[in-house]
Amino acid sequence: MTGTPETAQGILRHHSIGDLRLENGITLPEVRISYETWGTLNEDGDNAILILHALTGDTHVSRGSAPEGTPADVAAEIERDGWWEGIVGPGAVVDTNTYYVVAPNILGGCYGSTGPASLIPAGYPGEGQPWGGAFPQVSIRDSVHAEARLAQTLGITSFRYVIGGSLGGARALEWAATYPHLVRGCAVIASGPAATAEQIAWAHTQNVAIRSDANFASGNYYDGPAPTAGLALARRIAHTTYRSPAELEHRFGRSENPHETVTGGTLGAPRGRYAVESYLDHHGDKLIERFDANSYLAVNEALISHDVARGRGCLTHALAFSNCEWTIAAVDSDRLFFPHESYRLAEALPVPVKVDIIESDHGHDGFLVESRQLEAILAKALGVPVPERERAVDEEKSFQDIAALFGSHFETQKQN
């Protein structure tokens, strides 16, 4: 939605930032960044908070308010709860009565920003057709440069805090290293200073799954069937890394999926599924309803590219010019972004800080599920009290938020 009044909150907007020269030397023409905002920017332009989403996340961090006359179905989408509802909003820790919150979609994504499904501008080879397989690889740093142009257009002079979890944490870290004069506070949650060999390995298997789909067509599939089987398989692989072994064992063990049996079957006619297999199938099926395979590749490649020290010497040198408040948090059961990577980052800062540990059985997704712990961490960072609310309500809301973001099996989330 373009041209909506700024009094409307949580509405997807689009801004053209012009041509963008990428790290690899390629110029991506006529780039557009999509974003949502909440709150009001003050006259000095310095009460902004930037929130950066995870791999397949979107810009809808908190519920919005639709302008008068908005069609009912559109208004319902705007006013639905966001994936960090309760963390961001009026009276929340990230208080939109105080702060101007901005949440952009990553470059290469499929929620409005320029990506593989975008049409090639006029005057360029293939004009009027989707970029598809011709879309260039983009890095975390490229996306941060694009987001910085957006911030300038919005009149932001500095960010009180830049906050991100997982892939969003990598973007937040890159922001602090690339634009230290704009970042007064940086929260890197369940992330690290660079993609590790294991993370690259996991991402590689996901990318191969997509590219091996018969419908992939070298990324040029928009006029035919999409490579949904490959995308669903990639999601199954990824989601396994988002949860902890202990949680999967506790929730599923060796249980059979209801109404299926795991005995019998042949290699050509498979047996019934274990419950954990059904769970992963569900996540694959949910993702293909809302995400583009090419964008998955683009954003996954951006994650692989993550290395804040690239071209800057060592990690300590890369962060030497940052002069902001730092919040570093890790999930104790995370097997995708191991906590020791958070400690490595914290020790490399100009003034080393303590790592806040989120205690969770949920693995990497703990940074989304354990909302009360995250609230306390962000409240300390922003110097505000933690809002009071019932724990049972909080846990229920956390499950709903993660379901909204990842399409989780809500009923299995609550099994104990």
N, C-alpha and C positions, 0 to 999 in steps of 0.2 A: 504494500500500500504506500503510495507516494503522495506527498503534499498534504498529509493529514496534520491537523493542528498539534503543536507540541504539548498541549494540555492532555492529549490522549496518551495513555501509557501502555507499554507492552505491545506496541503495534510494529509489525515488520516494515521497515523503511529501507530505501535503497539510495546509495550515493555513488556517483561516478567519480573516480579519482584520477582518470586519465590513463595514459600509458604507464606501465610499470616495468622497469628493467629488473630482471630477476638475477639472482646470484650466479646462475649459469651463463649469463651474458645475453640471454634471449629477452626481447622486449615483448611483454604481453599487452596487446592494445586494448584501450578503452575498458579498463577494469572497473567493475562495480563491486562494492562491498555492501552487504545487507546487514542490518542491525536492529536492535530494539533498545528503547530507553525508558527509564522510570525516573521520576523526580524532576527537579529544575536546576539548571546550571546557574550558579551565582554570578554576580557581575565580574568578579575576578577570574572566573573560569577555573577555579582550583578545588571545587568540592566534588569532583568526578571520581567514580570508582569504575574500573574496567573489569568485567567478569568474562572469562574465556572458557569455552566449553570443551568437553572431551571429544574423543575420536568421532563418534557418530552423533554427538549432541547437537543441539540447535541453540537459537538465540532466546528462546522463551524461558527465561530464568524464573520469572514470577508472573502472577496473573496481571492482566492489563485492564484498561478501561476503554471501551469502544466509543468513538464519537457518536453523537446523536444521529439517528438515521442509518446507522450501519445495518446491513441485512442480518437477520437473526442468526444464520449459520456462521457468518463471519464473526459476529459479536461473541458467539459462544466459544469460538476458537481463541479469540483474543483474551477472553475472560476466564479461560480454563487455568487451573493451577500450573505453575511452572515447575521445572525440575529441581529448583532450589527454593521452593515455596517454604516460607517460614524462616529461611536464612536471609532472604532478600524481600523487602516489602515495607509498608508503613509500620513503624514501631518495631521492626525486626532488627537483628544485629546490624545488617547492612540496611540502614533505615533510609527509605526513599523519601521520607519527609526532610531528611538532612542532606542526603547525597544525590548526585545525578549519576545514575547507574547506566552504563553502556555495555551491551553484549553484542559483539559482532560475530557473524558467521565467517569461518576460516576461508581463506582463499583456496579454491579448488573444491569447496564443499557443494552441497546440493540444496541448500536452504536459502538461495537468493544471491549469494556472492558468485562472481565469475568462476566457472568450473567447466568440466568437460561437456556438460549438457548445454552450456551457453552457446549462442549463435556467434559465429565468426563475424566480426564487423565488416562493413562495406570497405572495399579497397584492399582486402587481404585475400590470399588464395583460399578458396572454399567459402567465400562470403555467403552468409545466409544459411549455412549448414552448421550443425553442432560441431564443436571442436573434436569430440570423440577421442580417438586414439592419437590425434595430433596435439592434444593439450600437453603443454610442456610440464616437466616436473617442477614443482614448487617446493620451497623449503619453509621451515618455521620462520626463518628470518625474513623471507619474502612476505609472508602474511603479516608479520609485525610491521614492516615498512608500509604495507597497505593500510593497516589499522591506524598507524600514526598519521597518515594523510587524512583519514576520516576524522580523527581527533582534532586535527587542526581546523578542518572545515566546521566542526561543531563548536569551535570557540574554546576548546579546552586548553588551558595553559599548563596544567600539571594534573596528575592523578594522585589523589590521597592514597589509594591503594590499587594495585593491579593484582587480581586474584584468579588463580586457575588450578584445576585439579587434573591429574593425568596428562594428556596431551595439552590441556589448557595450562597446566603448570609449566610445561616446557615453553609455551608461548609467553607466560608471565616472566620467566627467567630471562628469556631473550629480550623482552621489553626492557628489563632493568639494565642489561648489558649494552643494548643498542641505543637506548634513549634515557640515559641516567638522569638527565636534567628534567625529564618529564615525570619520573617515577619517584614519589616520596615514600611509598611503602610497597612491598612485594610479598605476596603469599604464594609459595610453591608447595602444592599439596599433592602427595602421592605421585611424585615425579622425581626427576634427577637431572644432573648436569649434561648428560648425553645419552643417546640410545645405546644400550649395552649389546654385546654380541648375542645374548639370549633374546633380547627384544627384537633384534634384527632377524634372528632365526624364526621366531614366531610370526613376525610380520611377513617374512618371505613365504612361509607355507600358506598363509592366507592369500597373498598375491598370486601364487601359483594356482591355488584353487580357482580363483576367478578367471585367470588367463587360460586355464585348461578347459573351461566350459565351452562346449561346441558352439554356443551362441555368442561368444565374446567377439568374434570377428575383428580382432586387433583393436578393439575398442570402438568400432564403428557399427554399432548395433541399434541405433536409435530408430531406424526405419524397419526394424524387425523384432523378433523376440529377444528379450534381455537375458543376460547370463545369470538368471536367478539361482540356479542350482549351485553355481560356483560361489556366488555371494553368500548364500545360506551356509555353505560349507565353511567359508572363511569366518563367518560369524560363530559357528560352532567351535572352531579352533580358538578364536579370540575369547569367547565367553568362558571357556575352560580356564584361561589364565586370569580372568576377572574374579574368580571365586577361589576359596582356599580348599585344599584337600580335606581338611577336617570337616568343613561345612558340607561338602558334597557327600562325604561318608556318613555324616550324621543325618542328613536329610534324606538320602536315597539308599545308601548301602548297596545291597544287591537285590533290592526290591524290583519285582516285575511291574511294568506299566499296567494299570487296571485293564482288564478284559484282554490281555495279551499273555502269551506264554513264551518263555525263552527256550523251551525244549523243542526239538524237531527242527524242521526247516532244512533247506539245502543252500548251497552257495548261490544258486540262481533264484531261489524263492526264500528269502531270509526269514529267520525266526522272528518271534515277537520281540519287543524292545524292553530293555531294562528301564526303570523310571528315569535314571539319569540321562539315558539316550533320548527319551521323549522330551525331557527338559531342554536339552541342547537343540533338538529338532524344532521345538517351539520357538526358541530364540532366533534360529535361522529363518523360520517362516515369518516372524514378526518384522525382522529387519528388511526383508525384500519388499515389504509393503510401503516402506517409507524412505528407502535410501537407494542411491544409484551406485552401481558396481564401479563405474569409472571414478566417481568421487571417492569411493572407498579406497581404491588404488592410490589416488592423488593424495589423500590425507594420510594414508599409511606410509607412503613414500616420504611425506613431510616428516612424519614421526621418525622414520629411519634416518633422515638427514640430521636430526637434532643433535647438535654438539655446540654448546654455547662458546666453547673455546676455539672452534674452527676459525683459523686465520687470525687468532688473537694470542697465540702462544699457549701457555698453560692455563688451567682453570683459574688460578689466582690472578693472573694477569687479566683475564677476560672480565673479571668482576671488580678489578681494582678501582675503576672510576665510579662504581655505584656508591651512592651516598644516601641510601634509603633505609628505612626500617625493614627488617626482614622477618618473615614468619615461614619457617620450614616445618612441614608436618608429614609424617609417614604413618602408614597402617601396619601394625605389627605382623599381620598375617599375609601381607601383600607378596605375591610371588611373580608379579609382573614388574613392578618398580620396587625392588628390594629396599628395605629401610636403610641398609648400609650406604646406598647411593645418596640418600638424604643427608646422612652424617657427613659424607664426603663433601657435599655441597656446602653444608653449614660451616665446616672447618675451613673452607677456601674463601669465605667472605672476608672483606676488609676487617670487620670485627666479628669473629665467630659467634654464632648464636646457638642456643639450645634447640634441639629438635623436639617438637611436640609429637608425642606418640598417640595415635588413635587406636585404642584397643578394640579389636573386632574379630569375630569368627568368619566374617564375610569376605576376607581377602581384599583384593584391590578395590572392589566396590564399597568397601567400608567407608571411604571418604564421602560416599553418597548416603549410605544407610545410617551411619552413626551421626545423625544430625545434631544431637545434643552436644556431643564432644566437639564437633566442628564449630558449633555456635560458641562454645567456651573459648576455643582457640582464636576465632575471629574477633570475639568480644575483647579479649586481651589485646589483640593487635590494634584495634580501633579505640581502645580505652572506654568501652561502654559496658554496662551490666548485661548479663545474660537474661533474656526475657523468661518469665515464669510461665510454665505450662505443664499439664499433666504428662507424666512419662509415657503412659499407655497411648495417649493421643499422639505423642511425639513419635513413638515407634510405628504406629499405624501410618502416620503421615510420611515417614521415611520410606516405607514400603511402597506407598502410592507414588512418591516422587521418583523412585528408581524404576518403577513400572512405567511411568510416563516417559522417562528418558530411554530406557533400554527395552521396553516391552516385556518386562519380566513376568514369569508365572506367579501371579500374585498369591494364589492359593498355596503354592509350594514355598513361597517366601516365609509364610507364617507357620510352617510345620515345625514342631518341637517335640 
